[in-house]
Amino acid sequence: MKRLIAMLLLLCVVLAGCSAPDAAKDAAPKDCAEVSKAILASQTFPDTMTEQTEKRMNKVLGLEEGMITQGVMTIDASRATAEAVIVLTAASKDTLPQVQQLLEMYRTSMLMQYRDYRPEEVPKLEAAKVENRGLQCVLVIAADQAKAKTALENAWK
């Protein structure tokens, strides 16, 4: 019950904080696979990092048909770490807030799970932020957020 209340509170906070993207950031989205590849190359991730199928990605994130036009989700399949690189392109400005919200809910869900399972992973989850440029949203859960952010900015150029 506490988790349900926490998730509902988070949902309210996320919805209250959603805003339209800056006009300067309305550039055409990059290929999700290329952005993901650049981030993965930016640092050492576990050997167990595995790209999820579209069906699995949609199920894990709660994506509904028509919400995105493209997406890539790579996670540590062993679940020994919380590390993940998720790159999604929203179908429109109308679905963008929903996509951002689902990524934030995923991060929060992982944070709740890893607090008890592997507390040493919590700092990675707390440092992870959903980034977006135009219709593209990215969530990187990694040991070195600075390297990941630099790789993301370079991929978006």
C-alpha positions as CSV (number, residue, x, y, z in Angstrom):
1,M,0.0,0.0,0.0
2,K,2.9,2.4,0.8
3,R,4.4,1.8,-2.6
4,L,1.1,2.5,-4.3
5,I,0.7,5.8,-2.4
6,A,4.4,6.7,-3.2
7,M,3.8,6.0,-6.9
8,L,0.6,8.1,-6.9
9,L,2.4,11.0,-5.2
10,L,5.3,10.7,-7.7
11,L,2.8,10.7,-10.5
12,C,1.3,14.0,-9.2
13,V,4.7,15.6,-8.8
14,V,5.8,14.5,-12.3
15,L,2.6,15.8,-13.9
16,A,2.9,19.1,-12.1
17,G,6.5,19.5,-13.4
18,C,5.9,18.6,-17.0
19,S,6.3,21.5,-19.5
20,A,6.6,21.9,-23.2
21,P,10.1,21.6,-24.6
22,D,12.1,24.8,-25.4
23,A,11.6,26.0,-28.9
24,A,15.4,25.9,-29.3
25,K,15.3,22.2,-28.6
26,D,12.8,21.3,-31.2
27,A,15.4,19.8,-33.5
28,A,14.6,16.6,-35.4
29,P,15.2,13.6,-33.2
30,K,18.3,11.5,-33.7
31,D,18.2,7.7,-34.3
32,C,17.6,6.1,-30.9
33,A,20.0,3.2,-31.6
34,E,22.8,5.7,-32.5
35,V,22.2,7.8,-29.4
36,S,22.1,4.6,-27.2
37,K,25.3,3.3,-28.8
38,A,27.1,6.6,-28.1
39,I,26.1,6.5,-24.4
40,L,27.0,2.8,-24.0
41,A,30.5,3.6,-25.5
42,S,31.0,6.4,-23.0
43,Q,31.9,4.2,-20.1
44,T,32.3,0.6,-18.9
45,F,28.9,-1.0,-18.4
46,P,28.5,-4.6,-17.3
47,D,28.9,-7.4,-19.9
48,T,25.4,-8.4,-19.2
49,M,23.9,-5.2,-20.8
50,T,21.2,-6.5,-23.1
51,E,19.0,-4.7,-25.6
52,Q,15.4,-5.5,-24.9
53,T,12.9,-6.4,-27.6
54,E,10.3,-3.8,-28.5
55,K,7.6,-6.0,-26.8
56,R,9.6,-6.3,-23.6
57,M,10.4,-2.6,-23.6
58,N,6.8,-1.6,-24.0
59,K,5.7,-4.0,-21.2
60,V,8.4,-2.9,-18.7
61,L,7.9,0.8,-19.3
62,G,4.1,0.7,-19.8
63,L,4.3,2.2,-23.3
64,E,1.1,2.1,-25.2
65,E,0.7,1.8,-29.0
66,G,1.3,5.1,-30.7
67,M,3.1,6.8,-27.8
68,I,6.6,6.5,-29.5
69,T,7.9,6.3,-33.0
70,Q,11.2,4.7,-32.0
71,G,12.9,3.3,-28.9
72,V,15.8,1.4,-27.5
73,M,16.1,0.0,-24.0
74,T,19.4,-1.6,-22.9
75,I,19.6,-2.9,-19.3
76,D,21.7,-5.1,-17.1
77,A,19.9,-8.4,-17.8
78,S,21.4,-10.0,-14.7
79,R,19.7,-7.3,-12.6
80,A,22.9,-7.3,-10.5
81,T,23.1,-3.6,-11.3
82,A,20.5,-1.0,-12.0
83,E,22.3,0.3,-15.0
84,A,20.2,1.1,-18.1
85,V,20.2,3.3,-21.2
86,I,16.8,4.0,-22.5
87,V,16.2,6.3,-25.5
88,L,12.7,7.0,-26.8
89,T,11.2,9.3,-29.4
90,A,7.7,10.4,-28.6
91,A,5.2,10.3,-31.4
92,S,4.1,13.9,-30.8
93,K,4.3,16.8,-28.4
94,D,1.0,15.5,-26.9
95,T,2.6,12.1,-26.0
96,L,5.9,13.6,-24.8
97,P,4.8,14.3,-21.2
98,Q,3.5,10.7,-20.9
99,V,6.8,9.3,-22.2
100,Q,8.8,11.5,-19.8
101,Q,6.5,10.4,-17.0
102,L,6.9,6.7,-17.8
103,L,10.7,7.0,-17.7
104,E,10.6,8.8,-14.4
105,M,8.2,6.1,-13.0
106,Y,10.6,3.4,-14.2
107,R,13.5,5.1,-12.4
108,T,11.5,5.5,-9.2
109,S,10.3,1.9,-9.4
110,M,13.9,0.7,-9.7
111,L,15.0,3.0,-6.9
112,M,12.4,1.4,-4.6
113,Q,13.5,-2.1,-5.6
114,Y,17.2,-1.6,-5.3
115,R,17.0,0.1,-1.9
116,D,16.4,-3.3,-0.3
117,Y,18.0,-5.5,-2.9
118,R,21.3,-3.7,-3.6
119,P,21.6,-0.4,-1.7
120,E,25.0,0.3,-3.3
121,E,23.1,0.9,-6.6
122,V,20.9,3.7,-5.1
123,P,23.3,6.6,-5.8
124,K,23.2,5.7,-9.6
125,L,19.4,5.8,-9.5
126,E,19.3,9.0,-7.5
127,A,21.7,10.8,-9.9
128,A,19.8,9.6,-13.0
129,K,17.6,12.2,-14.7
130,V,15.3,12.1,-17.6
131,E,16.8,14.3,-20.3
132,N,15.0,15.4,-23.4
133,R,15.6,17.3,-26.6
134,G,12.6,17.9,-28.9
135,L,10.6,14.7,-28.9
136,Q,13.5,12.5,-27.7
137,C,13.7,11.4,-24.1
138,V,16.7,9.6,-22.5
139,L,17.2,8.0,-19.2
140,V,20.7,6.8,-18.3
141,I,21.4,5.0,-15.1
142,A,25.2,4.7,-14.9
143,A,28.1,5.0,-12.5
144,D,29.4,8.2,-14.3
145,Q,26.6,10.5,-15.1
146,A,28.9,13.2,-16.3
147,K,30.4,11.0,-19.0
148,A,26.9,9.8,-20.0
149,K,25.7,13.4,-20.3
150,T,28.7,14.4,-22.4
151,A,28.1,11.5,-24.7
152,L,24.4,12.3,-25.0
153,E,25.1,16.0,-25.8
154,N,27.6,14.9,-28.5
155,A,25.1,12.4,-29.9
156,W,22.5,15.1,-30.1
157,K,24.7,17.5,-32.1
